[in-house]
């Protein structure tokens, strides 16, 4: 049986990754492929439990919800990813399915590394231990201007946002800078997509990026 393909969608808050993951999966299914759509943190029972801890925080000394310190946060992400990879991603790829994942390792590198100040080497070491260094066949980086992201988030997060999404603009600027650096350093692994237009136009750009890589499109 042919090995499946692993596509990760990355980007900052408001980039539209979840919508693009859905549209990409629908397009690949029309090509006769089995497609598994998943997300991080999450995707399995164990990883979803850790997701709640990460996005909702923990009780502080005064009983208020507080976020995790950077190293604890990175460890939790690595643990969630380990369960996700072992229980869902690798089995799907082994049976020939394509996996489309909303966030993967590069989000940890950008958020806990670029945003939180941890070293890239440490985050990669956690990934090597927890997930045996698995990388996507292609990482689609959807890039959106800060003002457009803010507009989308205002529409989306009418009931508030999670502890990570609510961090200040300087934090998210560092995240965006880190994503751009990763793509510049490994252009063979990344497809950089302008996500400022509507969902359909962004989707068309993603499909064009995939079609420029015919060896990755073989079922």
Residue pairs with C-beta under 8 A, 6 or more apart in sequence:
1 95
1 96
2 96
2 218
2 219
3 93
3 94
3 96
4 34
4 92
4 93
4 94
4 95
4 96
4 97
4 98
4 99
5 93
5 98
5 99
5 137
5 138
5 216
6 89
6 93
6 98
6 99
6 101
6 134
6 135
6 136
6 137
6 138
7 24
7 98
7 99
7 100
7 101
7 136
7 137
7 138
7 139
7 140
7 210
8 101
8 103
8 104
8 105
8 106
8 136
8 138
8 139
8 140
9 17
9 20
9 21
9 24
9 100
9 101
9 102
9 103
9 139
9 140
9 142
10 17
10 103
10 104
10 106
10 107
10 110
10 139
10 140
10 141
10 142
10 179
11 17
11 141
11 142
11 143
11 144
11 179
11 195
12 144
12 149
12 172
12 175
12 176
12 179
13 149
13 153
13 161
13 165
13 172
14 144
14 148
14 149
14 150
14 151
14 152
14 153
14 156
15 142
15 143
15 144
15 149
15 195
16 142
16 144
16 152
16 195
16 199
16 202
17 102
17 103
17 142
18 39
18 102
19 199
20 140
20 142
20 195
20 199
20 202
20 203
20 206
21 37
21 39
21 100
21 101
21 102
22 37
23 199
23 200
23 203
23 206
24 100
24 203
24 206
24 207
25 35
25 37
25 100
27 203
27 207
28 35
28 98
28 100
29 35
31 219
32 219
33 97
33 98
33 219
34 95
34 96
34 97
34 98
35 97
35 98
35 99
35 100
36 88
36 92
36 97
36 98
36 99
36 100
37 100
37 101
37 102
38 84
38 88
38 89
38 99
38 100
38 101
38 102
39 101
39 102
39 103
40 47
40 77
40 80
40 81
40 84
40 101
40 102
40 103
40 104
40 107
41 47
41 48
41 50
41 51
41 54
41 55
41 76
41 77
41 80
41 81
41 84
41 103
42 48
42 51
42 80
42 84
43 84
43 88
43 89
43 101
44 83
44 84
44 87
44 88
46 80
46 83
46 87
47 80
47 81
47 83
47 84
50 76
50 77
50 79
50 80
50 83
51 80
53 68
53 76
54 68
54 73
54 76
54 77
54 80
54 163
54 164
55 162
55 163
55 164
56 65
56 162
56 163
57 65
57 66
57 67
57 68
57 163
58 65
58 66
58 68
59 65
59 66
60 66
65 163
67 73
67 163
67 164
68 76
70 112
70 116
70 117
70 118
71 118
73 112
73 116
74 108
74 112
74 116
74 118
74 122
74 123
74 126
75 126
77 108
77 112
78 108
78 123
78 126
78 127
78 129
78 130
78 131
79 130
81 104
81 105
81 108
81 127
81 130
81 131
82 130
82 131
85 130
85 131
85 132
85 134
86 131
88 99
89 99
89 101
89 134
90 134
92 99
93 99
96 219
101 136
104 136
104 139
105 123
105 124
105 127
105 131
105 135
106 139
106 141
106 179
106 182
108 123
108 126
108 127
109 120
109 123
109 124
109 178
109 182
110 175
110 176
110 178
110 179
110 182
111 164
111 175
112 118
112 123
113 119
113 120
113 123
113 178
114 174
114 175
114 177
114 178
114 179
114 181
115 167
115 171
115 172
115 174
115 175
115 178
124 133
127 133
127 134
135 189
136 189
137 216
138 189
138 190
138 191
138 209
138 210
138 213
138 216
139 183
139 189
139 190
139 191
140 190
140 191
140 193
140 206
140 209
141 179
141 180
141 182
141 183
141 190
141 191
141 192
141 193
142 193
142 195
142 202
142 206
143 176
143 179
143 180
143 192
143 193
143 194
143 195
144 152
144 195
144 196
145 196
146 169
146 172
146 173
146 176
148 196
153 161
153 165
157 165
160 166
182 190
183 190
183 192
191 206
191 209
191 210
191 213
193 202
193 205
193 206
193 209
194 202
194 205
195 202
210 216
210 217
211 217
